[in-house]
Amino acid sequence: MSEEQIQFSEANALTKRVFETLKRHPKRIVFTEGEDERVIRVARRMVELQIAAPILLGDKLRIRALAAKIGVKLDFVNVMDPKQSSDLDLFCRRLEKMEKYRGREVADAREMMARPHNFAAMMIQYSQADGMVSGNKAQPVTIYRALMNFVKPMPGVPKLFSVVAMVAPHLQHFGSEDMLFLTDCGVNPKPDVNELAISAIEAGKLARHFMGRTPRVALLSHSTHGSMPTDSSKKVVAATAMARELAHRQMIELDIDGELQADVALDLKAAETKLADSRAETPADVLVFPNLDSGHIAFKLLQHVGGAQVYGHLLMGLTRPAAQVPVTVSEESLLGTAAMVGAEAIKFRQMYPDGEVE
């Protein structure tokens, strides 16, 4: 396929906003698995849209040969081999210092830091890139380990978790603007009450950033407001109360409700029938699932059966923006995910202009 034949879909309600924002504030996005036709095409598209400065990690000769084979120009795309980078020695020294602080020794710092995921994580931690996208050729555990080892965690967020953004204008009851934010669909198998509450807050803040308004956050269950009390539904009730308290304490405007069945959260007619009050005036924008099984199954069904466009997983709980995409990721999804990581980097710079989180 030549460069002239490459086709990307028109920007949708979510990506249009993100692209417009990034055109004013382009960011440096590092892709850890650059030896991939999809990544090369997406990098080129980002340059064409003037929304980012892509950095592709991998063997330079292989990446350039692959780009030539598919007819894609790499002008303004930075291709970098961690093994040959001038930053490798610096990153090794930083790694040794970090491990010494942790009371550990590094057997082979160069070998560890030459791994693309570790190298990219160190790049975003030390502001040599603004965001990281990984997973198109790697297992999730490899990505999570690199980020947790080299990127400073966000204070007050106990565990790494993920959010996926989905857009589906063709589906009924799909949020108030044809988009939904779902959590946790990729990382934390059995969140406790505190973890559920914090994921609701952080996902709500993320949705607020991308939607530009106060989102409605629904903590989901098989039960609605005590209709079928079980240990699992009671956990969601407790998490809802904690999330509201946290939002109040942090002075964050979020409309939080739970425990709710999925139809009550999304369909106003179902809400009117099942709720004893009139709180559900708009559909939910954020869905918080009680465990990883339910979240992952739901988003896969929405994607593969419902035809929703998915972006993410955006990884939360870190002081730098990063995303883990599936190995089956489409170019459309990869482009939108990378753009959302860039938009998150803008928010980080606005909140922490000196580049550090206390």
C-alpha positions in Angstrom: 0.0 0.0 0.0 1.5 3.4 -1.0 1.3 6.5 1.1 -1.4 7.9 -1.2 -3.6 4.9 -0.6 -3.6 5.2 3.2 -7.1 6.0 4.5 -8.0 7.1 8.0 -11.6 7.7 9.1 -12.9 11.2 9.7 -12.4 12.4 13.2 -15.3 11.7 15.5 -16.8 13.6 18.4 -13.9 12.6 20.7 -10.9 12.6 18.4 -11.9 15.9 16.7 -11.6 17.7 20.0 -8.3 16.0 20.8 -6.8 16.8 17.4 -7.8 20.4 17.6 -6.2 20.7 21.0 -3.0 19.0 20.0 -2.6 21.2 16.9 -2.1 24.1 19.3 0.1 22.1 21.6 1.8 19.2 19.8 3.5 16.6 22.0 6.3 14.1 21.7 4.8 10.6 21.7 7.1 7.6 22.0 6.0 4.2 20.5 7.9 1.4 22.0 7.4 -1.1 19.2 8.3 0.9 16.1 8.9 -2.1 13.8 5.3 -2.3 12.9 3.5 -1.1 9.7 0.6 0.3 11.8 2.9 2.4 14.0 4.7 3.8 10.9 1.5 4.8 9.2 0.1 6.3 12.4 3.3 8.3 13.0 3.1 9.6 9.4 -0.5 10.6 9.9 0.3 12.4 13.2 2.9 14.4 11.3 0.4 15.2 8.5 -2.2 16.4 11.1 0.5 18.4 12.9 -0.6 17.0 16.3 2.6 15.3 17.5 6.3 14.6 17.1 6.4 10.8 16.9 9.4 8.8 18.3 9.7 5.2 17.1 11.9 2.8 19.0 13.5 -0.1 17.4 16.2 -1.1 14.8 16.6 2.0 12.6 17.4 0.0 9.4 14.5 -2.3 9.8 12.0 0.6 10.5 13.3 2.6 7.5 13.2 -0.5 5.3 9.7 -1.3 6.4 8.6 2.4 5.8 10.1 2.3 2.3 8.4 -1.1 1.6 4.9 0.4 2.4 5.6 3.7 0.7 5.5 5.9 3.8 7.9 8.9 4.3 9.5 9.3 7.7 10.1 13.1 7.5 9.8 14.6 11.0 9.5 11.1 12.6 12.3 10.4 15.0 13.5 6.8 14.7 15.7 5.7 17.7 17.5 2.5 18.7 17.8 2.4 22.5 21.0 0.2 22.1 22.7 3.0 20.1 21.2 6.1 21.9 23.4 8.7 23.4 21.0 8.7 26.3 21.7 5.1 27.2 24.6 5.7 29.6 22.6 8.5 31.3 19.6 6.2 31.8 21.9 3.5 33.1 23.3 5.8 35.8 19.8 6.9 36.7 18.7 3.2 37.0 21.6 2.4 39.2 20.8 5.3 41.4 17.2 4.3 41.6 18.0 0.7 42.5 20.5 1.8 45.1 17.8 3.9 46.7 15.6 0.8 46.7 18.4 -1.3 48.3 19.0 -3.4 45.2 21.8 -3.9 42.8 21.5 -4.0 39.0 23.2 -7.0 37.3 23.4 -5.5 33.8 22.1 -1.9 33.6 22.8 -1.5 29.9 20.9 -4.7 29.0 17.9 -3.6 31.1 17.8 0.0 29.8 18.2 -1.1 26.2 14.8 -2.8 26.4 12.4 -0.5 24.5 9.7 -0.4 27.2 12.2 0.5 30.0 13.9 3.0 27.8 10.5 4.7 26.9 9.4 4.7 30.5 12.6 6.5 31.4 12.1 8.9 28.6 8.7 10.0 29.8 9.8 10.1 33.5 12.7 12.5 32.6 10.7 14.6 30.1 12.5 13.4 27.0 9.1 12.4 25.7 5.7 13.6 26.7 3.8 10.3 26.5 4.2 6.6 25.7 2.2 4.1 23.7 2.9 0.4 23.9 1.5 -3.0 23.4 1.0 -3.5 19.6 3.7 -6.2 19.8 4.1 -6.8 23.5 2.4 -8.4 26.5 0.7 -6.1 28.9 2.7 -7.3 31.9 5.9 -6.1 30.2 4.5 -2.6 29.8 3.1 -2.5 33.3 6.4 -3.6 34.9 8.4 -1.0 33.0 6.0 1.8 34.0 5.8 0.8 37.6 9.6 0.5 37.8 10.5 3.8 36.2 7.6 6.2 36.3 6.7 7.9 39.5 3.2 6.9 40.8 0.4 9.4 41.3 0.0 10.2 45.0 -3.2 8.9 46.4 -3.8 6.3 43.7 -3.1 2.9 45.3 -2.8 0.8 42.1 -2.3 1.1 38.4 -5.6 0.8 36.5 -6.9 1.5 33.0 -9.6 3.5 31.2 -10.9 2.9 27.7 -12.7 5.5 25.7 -15.4 4.3 23.3 -17.3 6.2 20.6 -20.5 4.7 19.0 -22.9 7.2 17.3 -24.8 4.3 15.8 -25.7 2.7 19.1 -28.6 3.7 21.3 -28.1 4.8 24.9 -24.3 5.2 24.4 -23.7 8.1 26.8 -25.0 11.6 26.4 -22.5 12.4 23.5 -22.2 9.0 21.8 -19.1 8.3 23.9 -18.3 6.4 27.1 -15.3 6.0 29.4 -15.0 2.5 31.0 -12.8 1.4 33.9 -11.1 -0.9 34.9 -11.0 -2.9 31.7 -7.4 -4.1 31.7 -5.3 -4.2 34.9 -6.7 -4.6 38.4 -8.6 -8.0 38.8 -10.4 -7.4 42.1 -10.4 -3.8 43.2 -11.4 -3.2 46.8 -13.7 -0.4 48.0 -10.9 2.2 48.2 -9.6 1.2 44.7 -13.1 1.3 43.2 -13.7 4.8 44.7 -10.4 6.2 43.5 -10.8 4.7 40.0 -14.3 6.4 39.8 -12.8 9.7 40.7 -9.8 9.5 38.4 -11.9 8.2 35.4 -14.4 11.0 36.1 -11.5 13.6 36.0 -10.3 12.1 32.7 -13.8 12.3 31.2 -14.1 15.8 32.4 -10.8 16.7 30.7 -11.9 15.3 27.3 -15.6 16.3 27.4 -15.2 19.8 28.9 -18.0 19.5 31.4 -19.1 17.7 34.5 -19.5 14.0 33.7 -22.0 11.5 35.2 -20.1 8.6 36.8 -22.0 5.3 37.4 -20.6 2.6 39.6 -22.1 -0.6 38.2 -23.5 -3.7 39.8 -26.1 -6.4 39.3 -28.2 -4.4 41.7 -29.8 -0.9 41.7 -30.0 0.9 45.0 -30.4 -2.2 47.1 -32.7 -4.1 44.8 -30.5 -7.3 45.3 -28.2 -6.9 48.2 -25.1 -9.1 48.1 -21.6 -8.8 49.3 -20.5 -7.6 45.8 -23.3 -5.0 45.5 -22.7 -3.8 49.1 -19.0 -3.2 48.1 -20.2 -0.9 45.2 -22.5 1.0 47.6 -19.5 1.6 49.9 -17.3 2.6 47.0 -19.9 5.1 45.8 -20.2 6.7 49.2 -16.4 6.9 49.4 -16.1 8.4 45.9 -18.6 11.1 46.7 -16.7 11.9 49.9 -13.4 12.1 48.0 -14.9 14.3 45.3 -16.2 16.6 48.0 -12.9 16.7 49.8 -10.9 17.4 46.7 -13.5 19.9 45.4 -14.0 18.0 42.2 -17.3 18.5 40.3 -18.5 15.0 39.5 -22.1 13.5 39.4 -21.6 10.1 41.0 -24.2 7.4 41.5 -24.2 3.7 42.4 -24.9 0.9 42.8 -26.6 0.8 39.4 -27.4 -1.8 36.8 -26.1 -1.0 33.4 -29.5 -0.2 31.9 -30.3 2.2 34.7 -27.0 4.0 34.1 -27.5 4.4 30.3 -31.3 4.2 29.5 -33.4 7.0 31.0 -36.6 5.0 30.6 -35.1 2.1 32.6 -33.9 4.6 35.2 -37.3 6.2 35.5 -38.9 2.8 36.1 -36.3 1.4 38.5 -35.2 4.4 40.5 -37.3 5.8 43.3 -35.9 9.3 42.8 -35.3 11.6 39.9 -31.5 11.8 40.0 -31.0 10.2 36.5 -31.6 13.2 34.3 -28.8 12.3 31.8 -27.1 9.0 30.8 -23.8 8.1 32.4 -20.6 9.1 30.7 -18.3 7.0 32.9 -18.9 3.3 33.8 -17.0 1.9 36.7 -17.1 -1.9 36.7 -16.9 -3.9 40.0 -14.1 -6.2 38.7 -11.8 -6.8 35.7 -13.8 -9.7 34.3 -17.0 -7.6 33.9 -15.1 -4.6 32.6 -13.0 -6.5 30.0 -15.9 -8.6 28.8 -18.2 -5.5 28.4 -15.8 -3.4 26.4 -14.8 -6.4 24.1 -18.5 -7.0 23.4 -19.2 -3.3 22.7 -16.2 -3.3 20.3 -16.6 -6.6 18.5 -20.4 -7.1 18.5 -21.6 -3.5 18.9 -19.0 -2.0 16.5 -17.9 0.8 18.9 -14.6 2.5 18.2 -12.2 2.0 21.2 -9.2 4.1 22.3 -6.9 2.9 25.1 -6.2 1.4 27.5 -5.1 4.7 29.0 -3.1 3.8 32.1 -4.0 5.7 35.3 -2.2 6.1 38.5 1.0 7.4 37.0 2.5 10.9 36.9 3.2 10.6 33.2 0.7 9.7 30.5 0.9 6.2 28.9 -1.3 3.8 27.1 -1.3 0.0 26.5 -3.0 -1.0 23.3 -3.9 -4.6 22.3 -1.8 -6.5 19.7 -4.9 -6.5 17.5 -5.1 -2.7 17.6 -6.3 -1.0 14.4 -4.5 2.0 13.0 -7.6 4.2 13.7 -7.5 3.1 17.4 -3.8 3.5 17.6 -4.0 7.1 16.2 -6.7 8.1 18.6 -5.1 6.5 21.6 -1.8 8.2 20.9 -3.6 11.5 20.5 -5.4 11.1 23.8 -2.0 10.4 25.5 -0.8 13.7 24.0 -3.8 15.5 25.3 -3.2 14.1 28.8 0.4 15.3 28.5 -1.0 18.8 28.0 -3.0 18.6 31.2 0.0 17.4 33.1 2.1 20.4 31.9 -0.7 22.7 32.9 -1.0 21.2 36.4 2.7 20.7 37.0 4.6 23.3 35.0 7.9 22.4 36.7 7.5 18.8 35.6 7.3 17.2 39.1 4.5 15.9 41.3 4.8 16.4 45.0 
